[in-house]
Amino acid sequence: MKKFLFGSVALVAVAANPVWAADLPPAPSPVPYYKAPAIEPAYDWTGFYIGGHFSNGWTHATGQTTNTATGQVFAPASTDTSAAHGGGQIGYDYMLPSRVVIGILADVSSGTNRTVVNAGPFQASENASDGKVNGTVRGRVGYAFDTLLVYGTGGWTWNDATATRTQIAGTVGKATPGTVETTSTGHDGWTVGAGLDYVFAPNWDAFVEYRYSGLIGNNTVAFPIAQISTSVSSNSNVIEVGINWRFNGAGALIGPRY
């Protein structure tokens, strides 16, 4: 009898089970899987660099000559010259989270820039200026479009030159025909410009830059034997191209760029 009752209960439970299953909520749907988009690294300009450059400059100079013995002031004379230079540079850049890049650099160039005025068979004297070494110390501020940097620059410029005066005919002051006077000159000035800098390979970037420069302060050249002095003012336009080795390698990965 007991076996009969247990079997009946089990049969009823089995028969009722489908009804209970129908009353249960459906199983949740699987969560969809989305693959994240590919992230391309953005270039970080922060770091030191060193490199070389080639430039060509066009200079306009005006000189005002005075006889130091008598005080006589002669009519001003001007010259226009151009010259090519080559040299090197070293600098450091720091990129802000906004991708604004600030930096500082120093460069030096060499190459003779010879200017001759008052020269010719019917002139009484010849004045020549040989620019030998020049350089700048500048800041630069720009914005980085990944591996392309657009920037402005400005700062201090200097040059070292030699001025030579040759008395060709007659006597000026105590300078007789054949007298040659040479003096070293150094000029200071300011420079401003703009450029493009492009990273074309790990560790390497190339740039092109334009600068305008002018002299400041007292730029007077004196020739004591001839008893004359000349005050010079000048401005120049420079186009420069160059290449740098950057010590930051391929640049740090600073965030996603989709």
Disulfide bonds with the S-S distance in Angstrom:
none
